[in-house]
Amino acid sequence: MRKRITAILLTLAMALSLTACGGSTTESSSSAGSASSETSSETSSAASETESSAAESGQTSTEVTETISYWTPLHSNAAQVLTTWNDNEVFQEMERQTGVHVDFIHPPVGQELEQYNLMVASRNLPDIISYNYPAGADSAIDENIYRPLDDLMEYCPNMQAIIDSNDEIRKQMTTNNGHIWGWGQFNLPENQGDEGQYSVSPWAGPAVRADWLEQLGMDVPETIDDWHTMLVAFRDEMGADVPLILPKTGRSGNSMFVSAFGVGAGFYQVDGTVKYGPIEPGFKEYLTLMNQWYNEGLLDPDFAATSSDTNFYSEYLTTGRAGSIVETYQDIVPLYNSLFTEGEGEIVAVPYPVLNEGDEIHLGSNSPIVESGDGRRDYLTTAVSEDRLEAVCRWRDNWYTEESTMLFNYGIEGRSYNMVDGKPVFTDLIADNPDGLDYAVASWKYKLFCGPYIYNAFAMPEPQVEASWASISTWLSNNDRAEEMPPSSVPSDVADEYRSIMTEVNTYLDQMVLSFIMGMEPLDNFDAFVQEMKDLGIETAIEYQQGLDTYNSH
């Protein structure tokens, strides 16, 4: 049954929101091969404030007994208030508590992979790296870059308890070769909200200009036909020259619109059998639809050349140029709303589009219980000497205590939060920052917004909790994500071949998707496109992805 937009407006009161943890990183003063002593020696105003508050409360600093080097990207929001994670109050507090100082090393923006590769090639490794080896953890272990934790778990009792508590966690923490690969970000279901009442997925979905729907007297779109009617009205009656913002690749990684035709934008699985969406018949239907919408002026004629950052999106959505977006992360929807003058506009989440009213789809954004992105998985390197292994592992395992879970998610009690009626409530440092920092930025200064700890995506001020859950529950309404791939990996002995195949496949796919949508390649040539993909080895890549039995056996 269709829902009127007025009901959506009542339930989706958006402020700031749950920011997708992954995403852009930005330049810092340390590069991958260099020591971070220069940045870590700089004393920020945040550090001074925290030291003063610690002194007032009677806390004393613990003498530094160990120094650990730690290579990790720095999120763009964090870089607005930090030079290094040493400026973050959580790590300052951890150093006081443990006596362990960390030299953080952050690669420059856009050079993460390049700097990582240079570091690995030189074998000038830090103690811990928060970055995935391109060929997979097993390959990194085989090549003597990362050291598995198999024989070190006695020093990681907190993480061992987490692994033992859940079969899915054990599977995701175990490589194909049976190794415990490192330390992860755990999205424990029972930790999402005060009582485990929320879900961290789906963390992205479609969103539209709700105020335009209200002015047009239109319902929230559900089907592809509904979307077409809405986009035409945005073009003709609201004056939008880009009714729908399409990613520059021509497809959403979260399978938006593609999933309406029963296929994924990439690899997916049906009853345990791995498939690759772009060579399936449903993908031709998707391309046909996008080509139609492109020809009708419902997409940006220059979408392939446009930027995909939030500044570009916000300009289009808040100036009346665009009315909907294909892929919206939890920080984007309220970010846009904060840019509107009150009453001038509002962006709200709407359900994933389907072919027929009442259909359910099975693909979309999904966060595994153990996050897989760079900056959310920590690996022990082979640079750590035998006599330091216990100290490094015990320090890292300390991230999973109850005290550290509160510290990472909420910050320091009495400073960034207070306990009220037995529940943590953020102070104005987070909820109404005196320096004008929004939640997503302030959280990198006074807590750790996200990272490889026991993560509570809903550790945020109550208005943000309500707004975030309103979006997620909308995206959950018709999408069970049952066909998403688990975070498995290809066998290490074929990893290099797989990467080589997929490099060629992705290059050709990117070219042809744009050509089909923009009409430079007739859709009658789709079968020839599929054959070329097979000639490039996509069927071999699919075969290598058929590792679900190995994954499920752990």
N, C-alpha and C positions, 0 to 999 in steps of 0.2 A: 504494500500500500504506500502511496506517495505521502511524503510529509510536507506540510507547508513550510515555507521558509521562515515564517514568523516563529514557529516552534524551534527551529534551529537557532534563530537569533536569541531566543530566551535561554537556551541551554549552552550555547557556545560563546559566552562572554569571555573574550580573549584579552589577556594582558600580556605578560611575557610568558615564555613557555619552555618546555623541555627541549634543550638543544641537542641535536644529533651529535653523539660523542665523536664520531669520526669526522673526516672532512679536511678542510684546509689547514695548512700549517703556515707559519710565517717566519721571516728571517729573525734570527737572534744574533748575539754577538759572538757566539762560539760556533766553530765549524767542526766537521766530523773528525778530522784527524788531529785536532788541537786539544790542548788541555783546557779545562774550563776554570782555571784558577783565577783568571782575570775577572770573569763575570761573577764567580762565586765570592770574590773578595769585595765586590761592590756592595755597600750597605744601602738598601732601599729605605724609603720612608716607612713602608709597611713593616720592615724588619725592626726599625726603631720603635714603632708603635707597639709591636708585639712584645719586644724586650721590656719596654716600660710597663706594659700591663702585666707581664710575667713577674717583674720585680715587685710590683704593687701587691700581687697575690701571694707573694712569698715563695714563688718558684725559683729554683736555682738551676744554673746550667750544669750539665754533666760534662766532665772532662772528656774530650774527644779521644777515643781509644782505637778507632778504626776509620779509614777513609775508603769509600767505595766509588768507583767511576761508573757512570750510568749514561748511556747514549739514547736519546729519545727525541722525536720531533716535538716542537712547541706549537700548540694550537694557536690560530690567529687571534682568537679572543683572549687567550692568556697573554699574548705578546703586547696587548694594549696596556697591561698593568704589571707585567713581569719581564725581566731580562732573562732570567733563568728560574728554574723551579726552586732554587735557593731563596728566592724572594717570596715564595709561597709560605704562608704562616703554618700550614700543616707540616711541611718538612722542617721548618725551624723548630716546631714543637717536638717532632720526632727526634731531631738531633739532641735536644735538651733531655729527652727521656732516655735515649739509648746510648748516647755518646758516640754515635756513628755519624760522620760527616760525609756528604755525598757531593762529588764533583760532577755536576750535570753538564752534558755536552749536547748542544742542540744544532742540527744542520740548518743552513740557510734555506729560505723558502724556494721551492722549485728545484732544489738540489738534493733532496733527501736520498733518492735512489742513487744518484751519482756519487754523493759523498759516502753513502753506505758501501757501494761497490769499491771505492778507493780504499776505504778503511779495511774492508775484508781482504782485498788483494794484498795490502801491505802487511796484513796480520798484526797491525798495531791496534789491538782490540782492548776495549774497556772491560770492566767486570761483568756488566749487564748491558744488554742491547734490547731495546723495545721496538723491534722491527723484524718483520717476517722475511726469512731468506727466500728469494724468488723461486727457487727450485724446491722449497719445502723443508720442514724441520729435519726429516730423515737425511736429506742431502747435506744439510748444514752439519749434522752430527757425523755423517760419513766422511765429510771433508775436514773434520777436526776444527770446526769454527764454534759450534755450540756444544755444550756438554749436557747430556740428559741428566735428569734428577733421579734416575732409577735407584742408584745406590746411596742417594743423599736424602731420601725422604724421612729418615730419622731426625733430620734437622728441620723438617717442614711438617711438624705434627698438625698445625692448624689447617694447612691445605690438604693434608692426607685425610683429615676428618671430612672435609668438603667432598673430596673425590669419593670416599667410601659412602657418602650419604645419598648418592644419586647415580644410577647406571649411565644416564645420558652424559653427566659430567665426566665420568670415567672414560667413556668413549671419546669425548671431545678433547680430553687431556692426553690421549694416547695416540702415538703416531702409528702408521701402517706397520712399522717394524717393531711395535710394542714398547716404545720409549715414552716416558713422561717428559714432555718437551720443555716445560718451564712453568712460569707462574702466569695465571690468567685473570681477566676481569670476569667475575662471576655475576651473572644476572639471575640470582636465585629468586624463584617465583615468590617464596615466602618473605622476601625482603623488599618487594615492590609496594611501598606504602607502609603505614604503621602496622597493618595486619595482613599484608600480602594480598590486598584487595584489588590491585591493579595489574595490568600487563604492560610489559615494555615494548610489545609488538602488536600491530605494525607501527613502525615509527615514522612512516611517511605515507602520503596518499594525496589524492586530488583536492584542490580547493578552488573556490570561485568568489567573485564579488557578490556577496550576499545582498548588499544594498541595491545592486542592479536587478537582481532577481525580484526583490520586493517592489521596485519601481515598475518592473515589467509585469508584475502579477503572475510570475512563473513559479512552478514547483522546483524543488531540488531535483537535479537531473539524476536519473537512475540508469537508463538504457543509452546505448549508442545513439539511437534516434533522438532521445531527449537532449543529449549533448549537442547534436547537430542543430536542433531547433534553437537551443539556447545560444550557441555560438553565432548563428545567423542574426538573432535578435541583438546580441552584443555589437555585431558589425553594423547592422542597419539602423538600430534605434538608439544605441548608446554611443555610437561613433568610434568604436574600438577598431584600430587598424591591425591589431594583433589579438583577436579574440581568445586564442589559446597559445600560451607559451610552450613551445616544443623544445626539448633539449637539442643542442647543436648536433648530436649524433643521430637525431631522428627517431630515437627510441629511449624509453626509460629503463634504467637498470632494474627498477622494481616492477617491470612488466605492466605498467599502466597502459590501458587500452589493448595492448597485446594480449593480456590474459583474458579479455572478453571473448577471444577467439579460441580459447582452450590451449594456448601454448605460452611458453615463456620467452623472454627476451634473450635468454642464454640457455645454460644447462638447467634442467629441472628433472624431476623423477615422477613417474606414475607407477604406483604399486611396486616400487623398488627397481624399476627399469629406467635408466638414465636416457633422456632425450635432449636434443638441441633444437630449440624453438625456431631459429631462422631457416632451417631446412624443412620445416613442417608446413603443410598446406595452410594452416591457420595464419602463418606469418604473411603469406601472400594476401590474405584477406585484410590483415592489418595495413600492409603497404598500400593496398587499393584504397582503403579508407583515408589514409593520410594524404595520398595523391589527390583524391577528390577534394579534401578539405584545403589542401594547398592551392589547387586550381580555383577554389571558390573564395579565396582570400581570407580564410579562417585561421591561417597560420602566418607567421612572419615570413615574408618572401625571402628574407636574408637570414633565416634562423640558423643555417649552417655556419654562418660567420659571426654570430653574436656570442657574447660572453654568457657564461652560466653562473656567475657569482650573484650574491644576494643584492649587490648594488644595482646590477642590471635589472634583476627581477623587480626590485622595489620601485625603480623609476617607471617601469612599464605599468605595474599594477596600481600605483598610487597616483599616476597622472592621467588615468583614463585611457591609456593606449591598449591595455590588456585587461581581460576579465577573468581569466582562469589560468591555472598552471598545472602542468602534467605531474610534477614531482615536488612535493612540499614537505620538507622536514619540519620537525616540531618547533624549531626556532624561527622558521620563516613566517609562518602564519601570523603569530603575534608581533613579530618584528615589523611586518607591513602595517598591521593595525596601529602600532605606536607612531607611525609616520603620518597617519591621517589626522587632520583636525577633527575634534569630536563631532560626530554626526555626519562627516563627509564621506565615509566609506567604511567597509568592513569586509575582511576576507574570512571565510569559514570553510571548514573541512566538509566534504561531501563523500558519499560512498564511492567505492571503486565502480567504474562503469561496466555494465553487463550487456549482453545482446538482447535478452528478453527479461521483462519484468519478473522478479522473483528468482532469477538465476543466482547461483552462488559460484564464486570463483575460488581458485585454489593457489594463487600465486600473488605475491606482494612483498613488501618490505618485512623482513623478519630478523630479529636479533636472537642468535643462538644463546643457550644458557652460558656458554663460554665464548666471549666475544673473540672475533678473529682478526680485527683490523690492526694496523700498525699503531703503536702507542698503547695498545690494550693487551699485548702479550709480551712478557719479559722472558728473555733467554739468558741463561748463564753461559759465559764464554769460556773457552779453554785457556784464556789468559789468567784465570784465577788459580793461584798455586795451591797445592794440597793443604798447606798449613793454614790457608785462609778460607777454605771451603765452608767449614762449619759456621764461621762468623758471618760470611756473606749470606748463606742460606737462612740462618736464623734471623738475621735482620730482615731479609725479604719476606720470610714467613710471618713475621710480626705484623705485616699489613693485614692479616686475616683474623686478628683477634677482635673481640667485641669492642674493645677500646679504640682500636685503629679504625674499625668500621664506622664508628661514630665520628671519629676525627676526620676521616676522608669525606664522609657524606655531609657532615654538619659543621666542621671546623672546631673551634675552641669554645667550650662552654663558658658562658659569661661574656663572651666577646661577639661571636657570630651567631650564637643561639643561647637560649635559656630553656630549662625544663619547666613546662607549664602543665599541671595536671598529669604529670607522668609522660608527657610527650615533648619532643624538641620543637621549639618555635624560634624561627630566625629573628635576629635583631635587625635594626635598620641598616646595618652594614650590608646585609643581603637583600632584605625586603624593600628598603627605600633608601638606597645608598646616598649619603650626603654629598658625594662627589658626582652624583648623576650616573653612576655605572649601572647598567641594567644587570639583571640576575645572571645572565650567561657570562658576563665579564667579571662581575664581582666574585662569582663562585670560583674563579681561577685564582683569586687572591686570598680569600679567607677560608676556602675548603679546597677540595680537588674535584673539579667539575665531573671528570670521568677519568678512568684509568684502570690498571690491573689490580683492583681490590674488590671487595664484596659491594657491588654497586646497587644503590637505590635510586632509580631514575626519578623517583617522586620525592626526593629530599629537596624540597623547594617550598617557597612560601605558598600558603593555601590557595590564593587566587590562581597561581600558575598550575598548581595541582589540578584544580577544577577545569581550567582551560585545556590543559594537556590531555586529561582523561576524556574530555568531551570530544576532542579530535580523534584520539585512538579508538574510542568506542564507536565512533561513526565509521571509521575504516574497518573495524572488526565486524560491522553489521552484516556484511555479505561476503566475507573473505576468511576462509579457515587456514589458508597458507599451507595446506596439506601436501602440496606438490613441490615445495621448496626443497632444494638440495641441503642435506646436512653439511656441516663444515668438515667434510672428509677431504683427503688429498690423494693425488695419483701416486703410485709406487715410485720410490726414489730411483729405481733402475731405469725408468722411462721418463723421468721428470724433464730432462733436457730435451728429449725428442718431443714431448708434449708441449713444452714452452715454444719450441721452434714452430710446431704446427700451428699453435694458437696465435702466434705473432702474425703469420701469413694469413690465417683465417680472419682475424680481427681487422687487419688492414683492408682486405678485400671486402669484408662485410660492411665496414664503415663507408667505403666508397660506394658500394652498390645500394645500400639503404638510402643514402642521399640522392643517388641518381634515380631510383625508382620513385621516391616521393616527389622530387622536383621535375619529373617527367623527362629527364635526359635519357632514361633507359625505359623502353616500353615494358609493361608488366607481363606481356606475352613471353618475355625472356626469363621469367622466374625459374622455369625448369632448367634452363641453361645455367643460371646462377647456382642452383642447387647442385648441379653436376660439377661445376667448378669448385664448389666448396668440398665436395667429396674427393675431387682430384687433389685438393690441397691437404687432404688427410683428416677431415672432420670426423669421419667414421672411426678412424683409429683413435682420435682424441676421445670420442664418446666411449669407446671400448676401455680406454684407460681410466675413464671416470666411473666405470662400473665397479667401484671398490666398496660398495655398500655392504657386501657380505663381510669384508675385512673390518670395516668400521663397526658393524653390529656385533662382531665377534669379541670385541675388547671387553 
